[in-house]
Amino acid sequence: MIGAMNAEQPYRPGIRTPGPRVLIAAALVSLMLMMPGPLIPCPDAEDRMVRDQAGRSVRVPADPRRVVALAPSVTEIVFALKQAHRLVGATRFSDYPAEAEQIPKVGSYVRLDLEKITALAPDLCIAVKDGNPVDVVMRLEALNIPVYAVDPRSLDTVMTAIRAVGELLNAPEAAASMVGEMQRRISRVRRLAATAETRPGVFFQIGVNPIVSAGTPTFIHELIIAAGGRNLAAGDIPYPRFSREEVLMTAPDILIITSMARGGLFEKVKREWMAWPDMPAVRNRRVHILDSDVLDRPGPRMVEGLEQLFDIIHPGLGDRE
């Protein structure tokens, strides 16, 4: 993991942690990836067949009662759908809403504890296609514990994942309502951003030592563009590294710092950047610290993160409505 982060840190979508861990995506490389289709009734009235976001057919309970969420973003989706009564387990950094902290933990999303999961006797696990360790998933399925994989990589696929979880938990109306509200807010930001006279250059720092940003094939890039900014780290490399001198050469209009590290590190990094007054972002006092969770977790709060980015990139523009 980059900088001050390690494999026990919270989920950051799309960032690959170091080591030989094989991900679900690699195990399913031979399968044709398909978007989730409608639920298909199964002859057994207590089960139904669904197609998950990894393109697999999965037999799941018609009414899951003991669900384990294998990523913090999944936990947030379940709570937002008001289906938390079904949750019996979640991963280590599932801390939102506050009630999620009381749910038994089954390890981190990249280091799942098989024994803890099986001890909870789940009738359904909801996994992240590109993140959870495939060996644990395969062992769960060998124990006849169904595992449904979501694949939230973009604004659109986050909403697809929300709809899918809503279908799984018999809350399709709640999911449709949530997605509709998210789409409304996203459309508002995009509409306002389109009226801006400029698109400021944004450097988004997600790693501390070394400095790491987010390239074009990332969730963060999509948010910056939707909020009306230019991503100064755009390029084919998902998470490029920069020296301090290279960051200064990009001359960012806005510098945004976010990291999974805690304990005052945010403020320390900001103070270090403020020592470079020739940087436009420093000169114009546009160095900002944002809560990583609302930007990094591909769930319902991503719209809040998008709106925060928009207000930073185009302050006051939203007040003109």
GUDO-119506 format. One record per atom (N, C-alpha, C): x, y, z; residue in one letter. Coordinates in steps of 0.001 Angstrom, whole numbers, plus 500000, padded with zeros to 6 digits. Example, Ala and Ser with C-alpha at 12.3 -4.5 7.8 and 13.67 -1.06 7.14 Angstrom:
2
513190494310507800A512300495500507800A513200496700507800A512850497750507080S513670498940507140S512900500030507870S
***
This chain:
321
500846498812500000M500000500000500000M500878501232500000M500409502303499418I501238503462499212I501420504265500476I502566504926500539G502834505868501606G502692505269502973G501954506018503829A501803505602505214A500751504535505380A500178504047504270M499113503069504353M499678501669504364M498857500739504824N499240499343504784N498021498510504481N498207497218504370A497108496343503937A495988496262504945A496221496739506171E495168496713507169E494366498005507183E494645498906506240Q493934500163506191Q492595499976505502Q491696501003505567P490373500863504982P490420500678503482P489257500281502954Y489128499983501527Y489285501235500685Y490158501200499689R490256502251498688R490028501600497332R488905501911496650P488576501205495426P489630501379494359P489993500268493739G490876500328492597G492339500316492921G492770500647494160I494187500635494487I494607499221494789I495621498770494114R496101497410494298R497098497375495435R496884496490496378T497839496341497455T498950495415497010T500172495596497553P501301494799497099P501208493368497560P501962492510496904G502007491114497314G501367490228496277G501449488938496466P500985487991495448P499520487647495549P498759488399496350R497363488039496535R496629488016495201R495910486953494954V495135486837493719V493747487371493983V493253488216493137L491954488840493323L490876488091492557L489658488375492898I488539487710492240I488585487951490736I488969489172490346A488995489484488918A489917488553488161A491077488239488755A492029487366488074A491479485961487952A490805485505488999A490281484141488980A489179483987487948A488521485096487624L487382485012486713L487717485533485323L489025485627485020V489421486250483765V488870485518482556V488615484221482688S488125483459481541S486633483608481321S485952484260482285L484500484403482155L484159485660481365L483068485636480672M482588486834479995M481920487726481022M482427488951481172L481874489870482156L480560490420481623L479558490357482460M478243490849482077M477673491664483212M476862492649482894M476184493409483932M475122492521484557M474806492763485844P473832491905486499P472477491967485811P471892490831485607G470585490782484978G469492490660486018G468272490547485596P467170490407486538P467253489085487280P466629489054488420L466603487835489214L465833486747488467L466375485534488487I465759484411487778I465207483431488805I463925483196488841P463374482283489835P463998480904489724P464184480286490861C464743478933490924C463616477983491304C463653476758490826P462602475813491186P462434475668492694P463512475789493447D463430475746494897D462894477082495377D461730477061496027A461083478305496437A461912479089497429A462862478426498097E463657479120499099E464911479748498504E465189479493497247D466378480025496590D465998480705495282D466931481456494740R466775482040493419R468159482166492793R468188482187491474M469443482331490754M469600483778490301M470783484350490537V471076485707490104V472410485696489365V472639486708488567R473936486875487922R474627488057488586R475811487824489140D476489488904489852D477320489752488896D478016490757489439Q478756491691488591Q480092491123488124Q480365489879488487A481509489165487919A481059488252486789A479762488293486469G479231487492485381G478893486068485763G478895485756487065R478647484384487508R477188484193487877R476680483005487685S475363482637488202S475537482157489636S474777482756490536V474911482448491962V473533482129492521V473428481019493245R472173480665493901R472155481315495283R471167482168495529V471094482907496792V469738482669497449V469637482897498761P468349482741499433P467338483753498908P466092483359498866A465048484283498448A464888485414499453A465193485138500708D465071486153501758D466264486028502708D467426486572502342P468623486425503181P468407487001504576P468792486241505576R468616486678506969R469946486915507683R471024486290507182R472322486381507850R473386486744506798R473551488042506624V474411488564505559V475738489043506143V476824488699505472V478140489237505819V478595490130504668V478875491393504981A479359492355503988A480881492336503996A481493492041502863L482935491822502809L483730493057502397L483133494243502481A483844495505502258A483052496626502929A483735497670503409P483027498784504046P481982499429503144P482255499504501846S481284500108500935S479999499295500889S480112497977500951V478926497119500952V478131497329502235V478830497439503348T478158497701504624T477358498994504546T477946500034503975E477250501317503860E476013501200502978E476110500435501910I474955500251501035I473825499556501788I474151498500502525V473128497756503263V472449498662504286V473222499459505006F472631500385505980F471760501421505285F472238501969504176A471481502999503476A470148502470502960A470099501181502664L468853500553502213L467944500163503374L468393500480504599K467648500143505821K467454498633505966K468508497905505646Q468488496446505754Q469541495945506741Q469959496806507653A471026496436508589A470624495286509500A469323495063509670H468877493954510514H469295492603509937H469687492588508673R470131491341508052R471627491090508266R472376492111508653L473828491991508768L474237491261510040L475084490253509875V475656489568511038V477168489720511080V477760490252510002G479207490420509960G479607491478508955G480759492104509225A481294493133508331A482809493157508486A483476493906507634T484935493962507689T485420495040508655T486708494985508927R487313495750510013R487015497245509981R487096497879508823F486930499321508762F485518499738508363F484563498886508593S483165499251508377S482721500080509576S482838501392509444D482620502287510580D481571503356510306D480836503213509203Y479786504180508903Y478547503446508401Y477369503829508969P477178504756510085P477753504199511382P477623504964512456A478249504571513720A477787503196514181A476545502847513867E476016501545514283E476793500387513671E477452500639512556A478209499573511893A479380499095512738A479858499934513629E480991499551514466E480624498430515432E479342498242515687Q478893497212516623Q478737495846515966Q478825495783514659I478667494507513955I479948493691514084I479858492393514365P481068491554514462P481935491671513216P483242491750513433K484177491950512328K484823490632511914K485076490523510601V485603489272510031V486935489508509328V487750490395509884G489017490750509260G488847491942508347G489937492350507689S489854493446506730S489410492892505384S489022493776504489Y488467493277503223Y489504492544502385Y490795492838502609V491837492110501872V492406490946502671V492060490865503950R492525489761504794R491340489207505580R490468488554504869L489273487997505486L489633486813506371L488909486687507473D489119485581508406D488029484544508157D488399483462507497L487424482440507120L486711481869508333L487438481593509394E486826480995510581E485782481922511190E486087483211511246K485118484154511809K483878484249510936K484084484204509631I482927484266508737I482039483043508920I482627481868508873T481826480645508966T481165480511510331T481808481029511376A481222480955512718A479921481747512806A479755482717511919L478536483529511920L477393482860511166L477663481716510543A476658480954509795A475881481828508812A476583482516507916P475873483386506973P475122482589505914P474023483148505446D473346482544504300D473656483310503016D474429484412503141L474856485171501969L476036486063502343L477064486063501506C478164487019501625C478143487905500381C478338489199500583I478409490130499456I479839490637499367I480502490310498256A481927490581498085A482159491706497082A483415492140497015V483861493100496008V484697492347494989V484301492399493737K484954491606492693K486456491849492631K486866493092492673D488282493423492569D488778493869493936D489010492896494826G489469493271496154G489542492127497129G488451491404497320N488456490303498278N489317489146497780N490041488466498675P490913487358498261P490109486181497729P490466485733496543V489681484709495876V489731483377496611V490834483082497297D490916481784497969D489865481666499062D489619482761499782V488592482729500825V487213482594500194V486987483325499114V485700483244498425V485432481823497947V486427481184497370M486256479817496874M485986478840498007M486632479051499142R486400478156500281R485008478365500862R484540479603500858L483174479860501313L482174479144500410L482393479235499116E481472478585498185E481548477068498299E482740476544498620A482876475101498823A482085474643500039A481844475571500967L481042475274502155L479565475580501921L479202475804500653N477815476105500270N477319477426500843N478237478363501049I477867479725501440I477922480576500175I476792481065499692P476801481828498441P477524483163498591P478278483516497568V479014484781497545V478625485535496275V478027486697496455Y477636487558495338Y478655488687495240Y479232488911494060A480263489936493879A479702491168493176A479956492337493770V479664493604493108V480971494155492553V480865495090491618D482068495623490962D481928497130490759D481933497899491852P481727499348491750P483008500090491376P483148500420490098R484361501079489605R484124502510489144R482879502916489026S482555504231488485S481250504702489102S480875505944488804L479604506450489309L478459505543488872L478453505151487609D477365504314487097D477354502932487735D478533502308487868T478546500946488406T478333500918489913T478601502028490600V478215502103492013V476698502020492120V476012502747491263M474551502716491303M474019501352490862M474707500704489936T474340499339489560T474482498403490755T475554498573491523A475768497741492706A474679497972493743A474269499216493918I473207499521494881I471906498842494469I471585498914493192R470372498231492709R470467496721492938R471644496163492668A471817494718492823A471651494296494275A472245495051495199V472105494723496620V470652494895497050V469994495911496524G468575496084496821G467750494892496376G468047494341495202E467352493145494725E467641491956495630E468900491789496000L469277490659496851L468537490681498179L468381491889498743L467824492019500089L466348492392500065L465716492203498916N464275492464498781N463912493905499124N464769494819498690A464511496239498902A464703497001497592A464094496524496493P464321497185495200P463776498602495148P462665498856495844E462103500203495820E463030501188496517E463580500777497661A464512501650498375A465747501922497532A466234500887496841A467411501058495992A467106502000494832A465947501827494212A465579502685493085A465452504136493524A464869504344494703S464727505699495230S466091506324495509S466983505540496109M468318506037496425M469073506393495152M469035505509494176V469745505753492922V469163506972492205V467851507116492237G467229508275491609G467703509578492221G467809509616493544E468291510815494224E469765511064493915E470558510003493866M471972510152493517M472116510704492102M471335510173491173Q471401510650489790Q471015512120489699Q470021512516490480R469603513925490468R470741514827490934R471406514437492015R472487515261492557R473706515279491632R474012514131491028I475132514082490077I474834514967488872I473612514905488366S473229515720487208S473322517204487538S472936517561488753R473032518969489171R474474519449489134R475387518652489709V476797519048489722V477323519184488299V477020518228487460R477513518284486079R476937519484485330R475672519771485569R475045520909484893R475703522221485317R475934522375486616L476566523597487105L478013523694486638L478726522564486668A480130522576486245A480253522992484782A479261522635483977A479300522973482553A479176524474482317A478670525208483313T478517526660483162T479752527427483621T480720526737484200A481913527412484717A482752527967483571A483366529113483801E484184529745482770E485545529075482637E486013528440483693T487321527781483663T487221526392484279T488222525576483999R488350524263484623R489712524238485315R489752524560486601P491028524642487316P491769523309487336P493103523402487334G493929522213487436G493985521714488866G493682520430489052V493603519837490388V494668518757490533V495449518854491598F496342517747491954F495759517094493191F495449515818493061F494781515065494125F495798514117494743F496212514403495961Q497246513601496620Q496614512550497519Q496860511273497201I496310510190498010I497385509399498736I498631509668498420G499731508995499106G500694510027499641G501351509712500738V502201510679501419V503677510460501114V504152509270501268N505577508988501085N505741507615500431N505815507557499104P505936508673498163P504603509364497884P504690510501497213I503484511209496799I502833510414495668I501565510126495819V500819509361494813V499546510119494479V499186510118493210S497944510744492779S497096509717492038S496032510179491380A495094509280490699A495052509611489218A495354508618488374G495347508808486934G493964508640486323G493940508563485001T492666508525484277T491803507306484602T492361506094484667P491495504928484920P491156504737486399P490689505806487052T490351505726488478T489023506416488753T488460506053489876F487225506654490362F487440508140490651F488589508492491262I488885509877491610I488920510758490360I489519510270489297H489566511043488047H488155511382487572H487274510406487607E485896510648487164E485228511724488011E485473511704489317L484877512707490195L485422514102489894L486737514208489680I487337515513489375I486738516090488097I486623515265487063I486075515732485788I484608516126485953I483831515304486648A482410515606486850A482224516892487640A483169517196488538A483081518400489365A483606519639488658A484055519485487415G484473520644486643G485930521013486773G486780520042487096G488209520307487191G488992519568486127G490299519855486059R491227519114485201R492147518306486102R492239517036485850N493095516177486658N494532516281486160N495409516877486958L496791517091486545L497609515805486541L497051514742487076A497739513445487059A497143512510486016A496324513051485119A495672512220484100A496712511491483260A496405510256482926G497316509429482144G496973507974482334G497660507110481623D497336505688481629D497659504989482943D498598505527483706I498979504892484971I497908505206486017I497283504199486607P496197504471487562P496631505308488763P497773504960489346Y498222505657490551Y499691506053490413Y499961507111489639P501341507530489393P501986508146490630P503302507965490723R504079508566491800R504725509859491306R504860510797492224F505445512090491902F506497512458492940F507538513138492490S508434513800493430S507809515150493777S508296515779494825R507767517097495178R508000518087494035R509158517991493398E509473518902492301E508511518698491134E508141517459490868E507210517187489773E505826517751490069E505408517693491321V504121518292491686V504177519795491472V505262520420491911L505403521867491740L505378522248490268L505937521405489420M505963521696487985M504571521659487364M503652520910487954T502288520886487425T501544522175487735T502062522974488670A501467524263489049A499969524148489304A499574523324490255P498137523116490478P497428524368490975P496253524611490423D495400525674490946D494805525266492283D494583523968492431I493981523416493650I494752522167494032I495094522058495299L495747520854495820L494831520248496865L494444519001496648I493567518302497578I494334517142498184I494321517073499497I495048516033500221I494036515108500871I494166513835500604T493350512843501290T494173511583501453T494039510944502579S494810509736502847S494046508906503845S494347507612503894M493723506747504885M494464506820506210M495604507501506248A496344507636507500A495626508608508420A495837508460509692R495190509312510683R496262509940511578R495827510524512689G496760511019513680G497447512316513291G496734513245512619G497301514542512313G498163514587511076G498277513497510345L499132513488509160L498630514460508098L497310514577507960F496751515500506978F497321516899507167F497222517388508394E497661518754508684E499158518915508481E499920517895508823K501370517960508641K501723518100507165K501070517305506316V501321517378504879V500921518748504337V499808519259504803K499374520586504345K500391521651504732K500892521602505960R501891522587506393R503140522519505521R503533521319505137E504711521174504283E504487521831502925E503298521672502365W503019522302501076W502930523820501200W502458524310502313M502301525756502476M503643526482502498M504730525743502565A506069526344502534A506515526652501103A505643526407500112W505980526642498709W505022527683498121W505235528962498432P504284530010498023P504210530249496521P505175529732495753D505101529917494303D504055529013493653D503620527984494366M502558527124493839M501241527906493842M500535527970492707P499276528722492665P498290528316493759P498189527026494043A497248526575495072A497607527130496441A498901527254496720V499347527816497998V499149529323497993V499565529961496920R499462531418496819R498017531888496966R497088531115496430N495673531500496474N494902530806497585N495632530157498477R495044529483499638R493965528483499215R494351527616498288R493428526596497799R494013525198497999R494592525007499173V495060523685499593V494027523149500568V493455521997500269H492331521483501046H492588520054501517H491992519724502645I492017518362503174I490594517822503132I490418516640502564L489098516025502484L489095514662503156L487949514314503722D487750512998504321D487822511945503217D488761511035503356S488953510038502302S487749509122502127S487013508859503196D485948507862503115D484839508253502141D484497509548502075V483402509940501182V483841509946499729V485144509913499491L485653509901498121L486091508520497671L486540507710498626D487161506437498273D486217505244498331D485163505345499105R484247504212499226R483152504315498175R483080503363497285P482094503431496208P480707503027496687P480069503948497383G478745503686497928G477897504941497896G476842504986498681P475906506113498638P476538507467498916P477595507506499734R478189508803500092R479086509376499003R479280508664497916M480157509190496869M479610510501496310M478293510682496337V477709511924495841V478091513081496754V478141512818498052E478605513837498993E480038514247498658E480881513266498344G482253513569497954G482312514394496682G481480514048495702L481430514805494451L481021516252494715L480022516446495560E479561517803495863E480628518599496609E481367517943497497Q482461518625498183Q483533519060497190Q483880518173496262L484860518526495234L484380519715494405L483126519688494009F482581520780493204F482668522104493950F482308522111495230D482350523348496012D483772523876496161D484752522968496183I486155523383496266I486647523909494919I486301523219493853I486785523598492526I486089524851492010I484795524976492286H484022526136491819H483238526746492984H483934527355493942P483242527905495117P482226528972494723P481034528851495295G479990529835495056G479159529592493818G479624528753492905L478881528543491664L477529527893491926L477482527017492920G476225526355493242G475195527280493849G475624528452494324D474692529399494942D473918530198493906D474273530053492643R473640530856491596R472332530261491109R471963529100491602E470720528465491141E469517529262491634E
***
